Amino acid sequence: MSVIEYNKKTASQLGWKPEWFGCEGFNDELTEKIKEFQKEMGIGADGMCGPGTFRRKFNERAEEIEREDGDPNFSDHIICHGNPVSIDWDRVVLWTDEGGYKAKEGCYRKVNGTREIDLFVNHWDVCLSSKICQRVLDQRGISVHFLIDNDGTIYQTLDTTHIAWHAGNQNGRSVGVEISNAYYPRYQSKYVRAGHGERPIKSGAVVNGVTLEDHTDFYPVQIEALKALTKAIHKGLGIPLETPTNINGTEYTDTLPAPRLKAFRGFVHHYQLTKRKTDCGGLDLVKLIKDIKD
């Protein structure tokens, strides 16, 4: 498939337009403009606007597509298999609440009754906000159960009973969260303009033996929200408060071998499921779970 035909296909699937890159049609000029953008973003410059390039361009356009929202209605629980589960966090918004985000129909698999869930998967969304993340998920035809926004608000987008499409061949046994973090330090000015302040910078994070570039870290309030969500998920679904570790008890920073992944029950990073991912490199789940237990 040619680059031009590829771009036509992904534009139809994801909903982007040549105008996003300052072009009028699908042609060689568009290919070059996409390459320029990819170089600016520090990603492979192949001229093809796939999901990764699309998401980064969506972030660039975020200030144009953001809309004013009223104050959401907050809940004091999440929903697990149709039942409310209390959570020790005061900023939770369900998909049924005013101001909530709902996973798009057709972007997840509905399950009647319950299913056995033994994994919780942490992702970073590479988006500027949970609002933008939900729009990207909808346009890509995928989903996740929870979102954690920049201010620590937890959004639940569907019941844990249903199978969200977020973790490949582990979808059937898992639930997951997308934690808002655009990753690239160049977005710091957008966070400041939005009133969130600059993010901490994470240096030296290692995933599968490779040191990641310096990137924006999570806000402290997001970590506290994740602790509260982790604790509630443990209570509501019975997922053990465990995470993969090395023999000495430190964070396991590689993708789990297939037999170990099959046997593992607990809380994981996306990179621990597949070598194609790096999220959430640098987030210390060992410490997070220890804090919960203490």
N, C-alpha and C positions, 0 to 999 in steps of 0.2 A: 504494500500500500504506500502511495506517495505521501509526502509530508502534507501536501495540500488536501488530499482526500482524508488523511488522518484528522486534520484540523476541522474539516467539514463535519466529520463524524462526531468528534468530541464536542464541538459547538452545539450540535443537535442534542447530544446526551446531557451535557452539563449546563447549557443555557448561556454560554458566552457569545460575544459578537466580535467581528473584526474591529469594530469601532472602539472597543476597549483598548486596542493597541494603536489607535490612530490611523486605521486603514479602512478602506471602503469595501474590500472584498477578499476572497480567499485566493491569494496569489503569492508570488515570490516576495513582494514587498512585505506582506504579512509575516512570512517566514522569517525575514530578516529582523522585523520589529520584535517578534517573539524571542529570537536569539538575543537581541540587545537586552530585553527585559530579563531573560534568564541569566545573562552574565551579571547584570546588576544585582540579582538575587543570590548569586554565587552557586547556581545549580547548573547541571549539564545543559549546554546551549545547543539543542538539536532542532530548534524551530518548531517543535510540536507542543501544542498546549494540551497536555494531559492533566490528570487530576492534581498533581503537585503544582504545576505552573498555574493552573486555574485557581487553586486556593490562594496562592500568593497574590495573583492579580486581583482576586476578590477582596483581599485585605487592602490593597492599594485603593480600591474603590469604596472602601467601607464607609468613609465619611460622607460619600455621596448617597449611599443607600440606607444609612441609619435613619430611623424615624423616632420621634418622641414617643415614649411610652408613659402611661400613668403608673402610679405606684401599684405593684402587684399585691395580691392577697397572699399572705404567708400561712403555711400550714405548720403543724407541730409533729408531723409524721411523714414517712414515706409509705409506699404501697408495695407489699410483697405478697404475691399470689392472691390479690384481692383484699388483703387484710392490712389495716393500718399498723405501722410499727413506729413507735415513738422514737424521736431523734433529739439529741441534746444540741440543737442548733436552731436559732431563731429566724433564719432566712432560707426557708424551704418553699418552693413553689411547684405544685403538681401540674400535670398537663390539663387537669380539669379546673384549675384555679384561674382567676382573672390575671392576665399577664403571663400565663404559663406557655411553655413550648411543647408542642405535640409532635411525636414522630409521624412522618408522613405515611399515609396508607400505601401499602405496596412496598415499603422500604424495610419491612420486618416481617417475620412469620408469626402469625397468631397461633396460640396454643390453648386448647380448651382444657381446663383443669390446671394441673401443676406440672412442673418438670424438675428433675434433679439438677441442682446447681451447686458446683463446688469450686468455681474459679471466679475471682473478681479481677478485672483487667483495667489497669490505669493507662490512660492515653493523654498526651498533650495535643491540643487541637490545631496548633499553628494558625490560629485565628485571633483577631483582636478582641472578640467578645463571644459570649455564649450565643447571643442573638445571631451573629454572623456564622458561628459554627453550625447552628441548626439549619440555617439557609443552605450552607454548603452540603451538609449531610443530605438534605432533601433533594438538592439538585444532582448529587452523585448517586442517589438511590440507595443510601445506606442509613444506619441508625445506631444509636447508643441509648442506654437506659437513663443515664444521668449526665448532667453538665454542671461544672462549677465555674461561675463567672469571676471576673476580676475582683469584685467586692465580697466574694465568699458566698454569694447566693447559690444554693443548690437547686437545680431544676431537674425534676423527674419527667421524662418524656413519654414513658409507657410503663405498664406493669412489668415487674420482673418475670412474670409468667411467660411473657412473649419472648421470642428469640430475636434479638437485635443483630444486625449485620455489622459487626465491628471487629471481630477477631478471627476471621478465616475459619479454619476447620475446628476451632474451639468454640464457635458460637453456641452450639447446642448445650454446652455445659457451663456457660458463663454469663455474667452480667458485666457491664463496664461503665466507665466514666470518662468523659472528655474534659480535661482541666484547661481552662483558657490560658493560652500562652503562645504568642505569635513567634517566639523562638529567636528571631533575628534582632540584635540590638538596634538596628536602624529604625525600629518601630517605637523606640522609647519616647520620641516627641509626640507621637499619637496618644500614648498612654497619659502623658503629662497634660495634653490639651483636653483629654477626656476627664481629667480630674483625679486620676488614680495615682499619680506620681510615678517616678521611675521604678522599674523593677530591679531587684538584685540581679547580678550577673553571676552565672555559674561557670567556673573554670575548672578544667582538668577532669571532667566526667569521662569515664571510660565505658564503652559498650563493645563487647566482643573483641577486646584487645586494642581497640582504636580509641584514641583520645578525641572526643568531640570538640568542635570549635567552641569558643566562648559564646554562650547564649543566655537569653533572658531566663531567669529562674522564676519560681512561683512566688506570689506575694505571701507573706506570713498568714494572712487571713484565709487564703486558699488552703494552706496546709492544715489549719485548724478545722476548716470545713471538711476536708478529706478525712481527718481523724474522726470527726463526728459521723460521717457517712460510713466509714469502715466499721465503726462500732455498731451502727444500726444494721448494716448488712449482716454482720456476724450474728446479731440477735435475731434478725428476721428470717435469714436463710440458713443459718447454721454453718456458714463457711468458716473454717478454722482460722484463728488469728495467727497465721503462719505465712512466711514468705521465703523464697529460696535463699539459702545461705551457703557460704563456703564452710569447710570443716571447722574453721576457727570462729564461725558465727557471723562473719562480715557479709555485706551485700554481695550476692551472686550477680556478676555483671556480664554474663554470657547468655546466649540462647540455651534453653534447657535441652539436653539430649531427649529424643523421643520417649524412651522408657521412663525417664525421670518425670517428664511432663505428664505422661499418662497417669502416673501414680500420685502426682502432687495434688494437694487440696489446699487452697488458700488464696492469697493476694499477690498479684504479679504485675510486672511491667509488660507492655506489649513486646518489647525487644526480647523478653524471655520466652516468647512463643514463636518468634520468627526472626531470622537474621535480616529480613528486609526492613526492619523497623529499628529506631533508636529511642523511642519514647518509653519511659520517662527517664532517660539517662541523667544521673546525678541526684534523683529523688531517693532519699534513703528510707526505704520501706522498713528496714530492720529497726531503725530508730523510731519511726512513726508507730509501728506496732508495739514496740517496747513502751512508748509513752502511753498508749492506750491501756496496756496491761497494768502499768504502774498506777 
